[in-house]
């Protein structure tokens, strides 16, 4: 799959996004809740609590918050280790409070899930395992060791041992399940966010290149006449200065430099022009432009066009959008990377659709990944042959995700199959067929003349510079 320079953010990087001020604010809410619960339990329900130790536990959180406020700046970002230690402190403080107030006989034991869930959402797998293990250990200890809850009459409030065992099992299962669930969902959300950011960066880069090419081409066009005048005048001067060799050399030098300027501007202007005509291009021209960077990489790339329909004598002109060019370029790169010797690009159009198939003679897509192609950051163990052929290739699937996202943004539908599954393929008979990518647009989405967004006609407008 086409590689890219963009890499996903690690868990350590994401942990550094959390501000200390946010954690302090959450802890103040927890402190207020703990003080409220202790006060209500004592005054409204007459429970005999170890108030000194309870207030000592709450006071430890208060002191920790005050130290963090006065020692560290408000905009401090917590590292991975600092985040883990902070959450671990809250977990141990809550465990100590539960130890003083009945252990698993206290319904507030359910709050032990909070720190573990926060860890799974913002920290790495290692930190989540550490905090989850600490939570399981606390739950196990609290099921056996705790101060009983006593009423003002001396009665002990407790639930049957069977229910205590059930609470212990339920809390352990919840810790494991919620941690795994939160970690998995958060990982997918972050991966998709990173991939979409990479897609936007790729599209922005392609758009900048297109805009730059247009400006350069416009400059080349505008400077063409003055350079031609300079060349003509210098040539006439060179003829008239036959008797003055030194001056004649200067005139010839001016003509040579004018030719050099013309060649430089011509080369720079090949990227395209910012005019109405080059906002559109024939279908095959756009596809060839997308494939051009991979045409000279030691693999044969063949273009096959098959118009269908009585009214389709000529290929359509389509919108020359950066997302179409960049998306197709990624698909062609993927095919060239994994083909053995040949890539075929088959193009068809009708009065309602425009489609193309990119076919290679490689081994095809891994069967177990076919359903996931287009997902970002796929990881799989590569075969030794893959590592030997492309040792630098990581194969995260981000290139195909970018291609799929950009092309779908232009209105296309993509299908990824292997040759053995696509029995109607007739690009080249009697040849091994590997991977096949089919891209189909409704013609109205990309037709530059009769589509939903036709290119305007008329005189070109002048480029406005800031």
N, C-alpha and C positions, 0 to 999 in steps of 0.2 A: 504494500500500500504506500502511496506517495508520502514521503516524509516531509517534515516541516521544521523550521527552527524554533517554533513555539513549543514550550514544555509546560505541563501542568504544574500548578503551585503545589508545593509539598505541605504536609500537615504542619511542619515547623513554621513555614511561612504564614499559614493561615492563623496559627496560634498567636503570632506576633501582631495580628490585626486587632486583638482584644485590648481595650483600654483598662487600666487599673481602676479608673473612676467608675466604669460600668460594674465591675465586680464589687467595689465598695458600696455602691448604691444597692445592689441586690442583697448584700450582707446586712445593710441597715434594715431592709424589709424583713429579713429572717430574724434579726434581733428583736424587732418590734413584735413579730408574731410569737416568738418564744416567751417574751415577757408577758404578753397578753395571756398566753396559755397557762403560764405559771400562776398569774394573778387570779384568773377565773377558777382554776382548779382548787386554789387554796380558799378563796373567799366565798365562792358560790357553791362549790361542791364539798367543801370541808375536807379535802384530801391533806394528809399529813406528809409533806414533802421535805426533803433535805434542802431547805431554802438556801442555806449558806453555800453549799456545793453547787446548787442550781444557779445561783447568782454569780458564783465564781466562774462557771462555764460560760454564761452569757457575757460576763465582764471580760473574759479572754477575747471574745469576738469584738467587743467594743474597743478594747485596747489595741487590738490588731488593726482595726479600722482607723483609729486615731493616729497610730504610728504611720500607716500608709499615707494618710492625708498630709501629715506635716513633714514627712521625710522625702516623699517622692513627688515629682511634678504631676499636675492634673492630666497632662497629655501623655503620660508614660504608657508605653505599649509593653505588655507582658510577653516574656519569652515562653517557649514550650515548657521548660522546667518550672518557671515561676507560676504558670497557670496550673500545672499539676499539683504543686505544693499548696497553692491557695485552695484548690478544691479539696485536696486531701485534708487540710486543716479543718475546713467546714464539715467534712464527713466525720472526722474524729470528734469534733466538738458536738455534733448532733448525736453521735453514738454515746458519748459520755452523758449527755442529758437523758437519753433513753435509759441508760444504765441506772440513773438516779430515779427514774419515774416508771419502773415496771417492766422494762425490756420489751419483749414481744407481746406482753399483755397490754401495752400502750398502743392505741390505734395510730398514734403519730409515727410509729415505726415505718409506716409507708413512705415517709419523707426521705428515707435513706436512698430511694430511687432518684431523687433530684440531682445530687452531685454526679452520680454515674451517668445520667442522661446528658447533663451538660458536658461532661468529659467526652462522651461519644460524639457529640455534635460539633465540638470545636477542637479537640485534641487528637493526637495520633493514636494509632492502634496500640502502641506500647503503653502510653499513658492510660488509655482506657482499660487495658488489661490489668495494670497495676491498681487503679482505683476500683475496678470491679472486684478484683481479688480481695482488696481491703474491705469492701462493702460486704462480701460474702463472709469473711472472717468475723466482722462485727456482728452480723446477723446471727452467726453460729454461737458466738460468745454471749450475746444478749438473750438467746433462748435458754441459757443455762445459768448465767450469772447476772443479777440485777437486784436493786432494792425494790421490795414489794410496794404496791400502792395501798396505803392504809387510810381509812376514813377516820373522822374525829371520834368515832366510837371504838376504834381499834380493829375493825373488820378489815380483812385483806381482800382487795378486788383483784380477781384473777379469772382467767378463762380455763376451761379444761385442757389437760395436756395434749389431747388429740388436736384441739384447735391451735395450740401453740406449735405443734409439729406441722400442721397444715400451713400456718402463717410462715414458718421457716422455709418450707418447700416452695410456697408461692413467691416469697421474696427472692429466693435464689433464682427461680425460673424467670421472674420479672427482670432481675438484674441482668441476667445473661441475654434474654430475648430483647429487652429494650435497648441494651447496649449494642447488640448486633444489628438490630433494625435501624436505630438512629445512625450508627456508623455507616451502614450500607447506603441508606437514603441520602445522608449528607454527602457521602463520597460521590454519588451519582450527580447530585445537584451541583457540587463544586466542579466536577469533571465537565458537565454540560456548560456551565458558566465559562470555564476556561476555553472550551472549544469554540463557543460563540464569540468570545473575545478574539481568539485567533482568526476566526472567519472575518470579523469586522476589520482586523488589521490587514488581512490579505486583500480584502476588497478595497480598503483605503489605499493600500500600496498600488494596486492595479489602477485605481482611479487617478492617483497622482502621476503615475507613469503616462497614462493616456493624456491627461491635461498637459503635462510637460511636453509630450510629443507634439501636441497641437500648437503650443506656443512656439516651439522651435521651428515647426513646419511653417507657421505663419511668418516668423522672422525670416526664414529662408526665402519665402515667396516675396516678401517686401524688399529684401536686400538684393534680390536677383537683378533687378534693373540697374541700381547704382553700380553693382559689381561689373555688369556687362558694359556700362558706360566707361568705367575705369579701365577695363581691359581694352576697349576700342581706342580710347585716347592714348593709352600707353603704347599700343601697337603703332599708331600713327606717329607718335613722338620717336619711337625707335627707328622708323623709316627715315624721318627727317634728320635724325642725329647720326647719320652714317659717318660723317666727318669728325664726330666727337665721341670717340670710343668710351670714355668714362661715363659721359651722360647717357650714351646708348645702353650701357650695362645697367644703369639705374632704372631706365625706362623698362627694360626687359625684366628686371627684378620686380618692379611694380606689377607687371602683367602676370608673372609667375605667382606672386602672392595673392593676386586677385583670383587666379585659378584655384589656388589652394583654399582660399576662403569659400569659394563656390563648392568645392568637393566636401569640405568639412560640413557646411550647412546642408548639403544633399544627404550626407550620411546621417547627420543628426535628425533630419526631417523624415527619415524612413519610419519613425515610430507612429506617424499618423498626423493628420491635420485637424485643427479645430474648426471645421466648417460643416455646413449642412450635409454635404455629400458624403463625408466620411463618418457621419453618425450612423450610416447604414453601409452595408457591403453585401455582395453576393454570398449566399450561404456557404459555398465551398471556400470562398476567400477567408471568411471568418474562421472556419474550421482549420484551414491550413495555417492561418496566423497563430491559432492556439497551439497547433502541433509543432510549429517551426523550431522552438528551442530544443526539441528532442528528435529532430530529423537526422542529426549527424552524430548519433551516439552508438554507432555500430550495428543498429538494427534497421531492417527495411520497414518503411511505413508506406502502405498503399492506400490510395483514396479511391473509393468506388461510389459512384452516384447512380441512383436508379429512380428517376422520376416516374410517377404513376398517375394515371388519369388523362383523359383526352385534352384537358385544358392546361396541362402542366408541361408545355413545350420548353419552357425556360425556368431555370432555378430561381427561387424567390430571393429578393433582397431582404435581409433581416437586420434587426437592430444590433449595432456593434456595442453591446453592453460589456463593461468590465467583468461583471459577474459571470457572463456566459463564457468569455474568453478564458478567465482564470479557472473556472470550474472545469471546462473541457481540457485545459492544459494539465490540470492535476490528474484527470482520468487517463490522458495519453501518457503522462509520465509513469503512472502505475503500470500501464500495459507494456511500455518499453522496458521498465525495470524488470518485469517478471517474464517477459517473452523469451523464447529461445533464439529466434532469429527474425521473426516477422510480426508486424501488427497491421491489421486491416481496419480501415475506418469506412464503414458502409453508410451512405447517406440516402434517405428517401424523403420525398415530400408529396403531399396530395393537396387538394383544395381545402382540407380541414386540419391536417397535421404536418409537422416536420419532425423527423426522427433520424437518429443515427445509432449505429452499433459500433463499439470499439472492441475488437476481437484480437486476442493474441494466441500464440501457439505454445504458451507455457503450461504449467501444471494445473492452472486454474485456482480458484479460491479454495481455501481449506473447507471441506464440507461442514465441519462442526461450527464454522464461523459465518456461513452464508446468511443465516437469519439475523446476524448482528452487524453485518457490513453497513457502514454509515454511522455506527455509534462511535463516539470519540474515546480515545485512550484505551483501546482494546489491547490486552496483553496476552500473549500465548508463548509457550516454550518453543523456540525455533529449532528446527532440525539442524544437525551438523552441516548438511549441504547448504542450508540458508546462511548460516554463520560464515561459512567459508566463501560463499559467493559475494555476500555483502556484509562484511564484519561490522561496518559502521551503522548499519540499518537497524532501527529500534522497532519499527512496525507497530506504532500505537494506533493506527487507523485515523489519525487526525487529518491527513491529506484527503482521504476519501470523504470524511465528514465535511470538510470545507467545500469540496467539490459538490457533494450532494446538497448541502445547505444553500450554496450560491445558485446552483441550477434550479432547485425547487423554488427559490426566490424569484427566478425569472419565469416561473410557470411550468417547469418541466416535471415529468415523473420519471424516476430512475428504477431500473431493474437490474439486479446482479445475479447472474447464473453462470453455470459451467457448461462447456460445450456438449457434454454427454446428455445434459438435461434439456438442451435447446435443439430438438431434432429437426426443426424447420430451417435451421441455418443453412444458407446456400452461398455464403460469401466466396469461399474457395473450396471446391470439391476435393475429396481425397487428401485432405491435410488434417493433421492433428489440431484440434481446437481446444484451447484452454479456457481462460476467463472471458466472459462476455458482459459488457455493460451496455444497456440500452437506455437511451434518453429520448423521450417523446414530449414535444411541446404541442399544445393547440396552436395552430398557425396564427390565430389572432393575437397571441401573446407576444410574438417576436417578429411578425411581418412588419417591415418598415414602411410599407406603402398603404396597406389596407387593414392593418391591425388595430388594436385598441389604442395604441399610442404612435400614430404615424409620424415620420420625420417631416417637419414643415419644408415647403419648397420656397424658392425665392432667393434673393441676394443674401450673401453671407453678412452677418453683423460684425462690426469691428470688435476686436478684443479689447476690453477695458482693463487697464492696469491701475492698481491702487496708487 
